[in-house]
Amino acid sequence: MLFKNISLIIIDLAYHIFIKQILFLFDPEFAQKIIGRSLNLPFIPWKSVGYLLNVEDGKLFTPYFDFYIANPVGLAAGFDKDSDYLPATTNFGFGYITVGTVTLKKQSGNEKPRLYRLRKDSSLINSLGFPSIGIDDFIINLKKYKEYAKTTFLTISITGVSIEQIVDSYKLLNPYCDAIEINISSPNTNQLKIFHDKKQLLNLLNEVNKYKTTPIIIKLPPYLTSQINDSSHLLDEKENILTLIEQCLNSKVDGFTISNSRPIPTKRLEAGKGGITGKVLYEGTLEMVQDLRLFIGKDPVINACGGITNGSQAWDLINCGATTVQLYTSLIYSGITIPNKINKYLLKKLQHHDVNNFVDLMKND
Ligand SMILES: Cc1cc2nc3c(=O)[nH]c(=O)nc-3n(C[C@H](O)[C@H](O)[C@H](O)COP(=O)(O)O)c2cc1C
């Protein structure tokens, strides 16, 4: 135990004093590339790192669709877009991993610059627009890393600008994962908004349902999808999203990820706008989880996503109705010990509230 704790402190210090300082000297997209390359270095003993980072305690087992996952903390879509880092990420201590978003055909995404950091807010702003190696190469990676994918619940995030594209992606990827997340919420691809229309969403889900063998998760946009200062607009936005959710429930969607990055205008990106992620999203995530759980009832899965940086937020979200929490930006700002810290905090909270385990906590909701 002492050895593990000291090792975790060393990993943390190494990240904050050394690795992050160097990475943050570079353009953020280039820094992401360096991170990606480093994660694939053959000499890093990821299994041993996993031994340090995994919080192995049956109390954290969480019912998730028809499975139990090792803990309720997941990796959000976008960190491993090409499914290329599974040997590393499956050892970060997450209960599940989301890979993608992958597009049917290879595409390069939006013009650069398309990613920057807001360090004082621990946030990122991106307008990547789905750079993707395409499904064929994505499947090659999944096959290459299939032994790793077996060890952790794997969700694949897909998208497309037509029903055919999404259905084709769903059919091709179904055999390689435990769940599929359909991203209809990226702020960086205008055509995605077609699925914010109730009828289009219904048509999409009807088609996907014909081939359904794995749970379907819909990733929704946050309430504030545009710069709105007027509260009547906000109410409209809420209502729109609740209408979409109603449609999803009628179409037997199994879960929701709420939510994606929040759109903002910015001159620093070539596209003139982007999606903000990180700390600033947390309050909105909490509000949406509360609303959604009231609205959808007990069963469908809710993955809370947006601005989660610590265990206390994760605990609050789960107690407000989230089944799991997932994160991306805090991995960049806090390093790979973040799932470990959140899970340890959750264990302490269970003990403090005299709850045996997460299965019991979920039952009591
Ligand atoms: C650089 C970057 C790329 C992202 N790419 C995707 C993506 O491909 N698909 C997706 O559904 N979400 C993507 N996201 C959004 C995240 O999955 C998540 O919804 C968002 O970052 C909010 O969570 P966070 O505050 O923990 O980062 C991306 C986020 C960032 C910062």
The ligand as a MOL file (V3000), in Angstrom:
LIG
                    3D

  0  0  0     0  0            999 V3000
M  V30 BEGIN CTAB
M  V30 COUNTS 31 33 0 0 0
M  V30 BEGIN ATOM
M  V30 1 C -9.6650 17.9220 -28.0370 0
M  V30 2 C -11.0250 17.3200 -27.8440 0
M  V30 3 C -11.5290 16.4350 -28.7880 0
M  V30 4 C -12.7970 15.8810 -28.6110 0
M  V30 5 N -13.2700 15.0030 -29.5310 0
M  V30 6 C -14.4800 14.4350 -29.3500 0
M  V30 7 C -14.9750 13.4800 -30.2530 0
M  V30 8 O -14.3120 13.1020 -31.2240 0
M  V30 9 N -16.2050 12.9620 -30.0260 0
M  V30 10 C -16.9690 13.3130 -28.9410 0
M  V30 11 O -18.0840 12.8010 -28.7710 0
M  V30 12 N -16.5050 14.2070 -28.0510 0
M  V30 13 C -15.2860 14.7580 -28.2240 0
M  V30 14 N -14.8170 15.6500 -27.3140 0
M  V30 15 C -15.6900 16.0300 -26.1580 0
M  V30 16 C -15.4270 15.1630 -24.9440 0
M  V30 17 O -15.7370 13.8170 -25.1700 0
M  V30 18 C -16.2940 15.6490 -23.7590 0
M  V30 19 O -17.6440 15.5510 -24.1030 0
M  V30 20 C -15.9780 17.0940 -23.4150 0
M  V30 21 O -14.6060 17.3210 -23.5100 0
M  V30 22 C -16.4770 17.4500 -22.0040 0
M  V30 23 O -15.8110 16.6830 -21.0470 0
M  V30 24 P -14.5200 17.2390 -20.2440 0
M  V30 25 O -14.8890 18.5600 -19.6730 0
M  V30 26 O -14.2280 16.1930 -19.2170 0
M  V30 27 O -13.4160 17.3400 -21.2350 0
M  V30 28 C -13.5610 16.2160 -27.4620 0
M  V30 29 C -13.0280 17.0860 -26.5110 0
M  V30 30 C -11.7740 17.6300 -26.6920 0
M  V30 31 C -11.2120 18.5390 -25.6400 0
M  V30 END ATOM
M  V30 BEGIN BOND
M  V30 1 1 1 2
M  V30 2 1 2 3
M  V30 3 2 2 30
M  V30 4 2 3 4
M  V30 5 1 4 5
M  V30 6 1 4 28
M  V30 7 2 5 6
M  V30 8 1 6 7
M  V30 9 1 6 13
M  V30 10 2 7 8
M  V30 11 1 7 9
M  V30 12 1 9 10
M  V30 13 2 10 11
M  V30 14 1 10 12
M  V30 15 2 12 13
M  V30 16 1 13 14
M  V30 17 1 14 15
M  V30 18 1 14 28
M  V30 19 1 15 16
M  V30 20 1 16 17
M  V30 21 1 16 18
M  V30 22 1 18 19
M  V30 23 1 18 20
M  V30 24 1 20 21
M  V30 25 1 20 22
M  V30 26 1 22 23
M  V30 27 1 23 24
M  V30 28 2 24 25
M  V30 29 1 24 26
M  V30 30 1 24 27
M  V30 31 2 28 29
M  V30 32 1 29 30
M  V30 33 1 30 31
M  V30 END BOND
M  V30 END CTAB
M  END
